[in-house]
Amino acid sequence: MIFLGKINVGILFGGKSTEHEVSLQSAKNVIAALDKEKYTVSLIGIDKTGHWYLQNSSQFLLNGNDLQHTVLNKTNHDVILVPWQEQKALRSLSDASVSSQIDVVFPILHGAYGEDGTVQGLLKLANIPFVGAGVLGSAIGMDKDVAKRLLRDAGIPIADFIVCRRGEQDKLNFREITAKLGLPLFIKPANAGSSVGVSKVTNEIEFNQAIAEAFAFDNKVLIEEYIVGREVECAVLGNERAMASRVGEIIANKEFYSYEAKYIDESGAALEIPAKLDSKDEERIKQMALKTFNVLCCEGMARVDFFMTIDKKLVVNEINTIPGFTTISMYPKLWEISGVSYKELIDRLIQLALTRHAAEQRLKTSI
């Protein structure tokens, strides 16, 4: 794929998930960091009902500096993706004269309907390059149950867990579960991010409340043992030859690193970047992050979250295939301290998407 002029980047953000507002904040920072001499930008905001809007770069957010009250500024140009043979474009449903050519898409859609392979499948069908993991890696990374089973089979340590699907709640026995997993427990939706719907429980009353809370967000719930340890994170960047960043640590000041602690309560947690680790421990974390990235079929980018116990055992908590890009997000901060600026990081991610797409175009589709 050869570009004679600027590359047209479509920034896809917002979405139907519970992480809609976080996505808006991430998009704001990615847009600001894009090299405007190298890229032109088309902003595609998705509202909470799933409608796509072509946005004006100067007015796409209302209350943009306040996460709790940030709102997508809807326009009159609701658009659809039109896959052309040579020129992919967004077309307005209300004004035929409004369109935007797209060379590559940067999806900044956290959670369901954006990070779980759905949008990736749409872009794949439209033959448009896109940043981040493909359909398979996105779907696996989003489903904590499937991801944990694959990691376990690959010999990567995880917390012990039990899965409960909707309709199986009457089979849950608190005493049997705690006999196996102990107390306290974590209960979380299998397919959600940013700690949405996650509860730490210490007794049966809290257990029943937490199960109901998790099922409000997903049809499959994880009941997971509590791991005592430091919370450390490592960023990964690349396709076949991915690289790992320095390691950061989250020091939560609350019960656990909740949604509020991540994005709302400034005193909810502190980020230690880089983490205070000796070189051998940091290298172990980096190598396990890369192995996790590969086992879960990821590409482009991911953040791998670990627990490190007092005896220095590493336990993979989860992977995030579209990590946050807000001003306080760990992923860009880890790369910055590893020598990759925010602007360069965005550029590398776009180039990785174009390189992967070019390689895919060389594959045979017929005999």
Beta strands, then each sheet from edge to edge (+ up, - down):
strand 1: 7-14
strand 2: 39-46
strand 3: 52-55
strand 4: 61-62
strand 5: 71-72
strand 6: 79-82
strand 7: 89-92
strand 8: 99-101
strand 9: 104-108
strand 10: 161-165
strand 11: 185-189
strand 12: 199-201
strand 13: 220-225
strand 14: 230-238
strand 15: 243-252
strand 16: 269-272
strand 17: 300-308
strand 18: 314-320
sheet 1: 3+ 2- 1- 9-
sheet 2: 4+ 5-
sheet 3: 6+ 7- 8+
sheet 4: 10+ 13- 11+ 12-
sheet 5: 16+ 15- 14+ 17- 18+
end
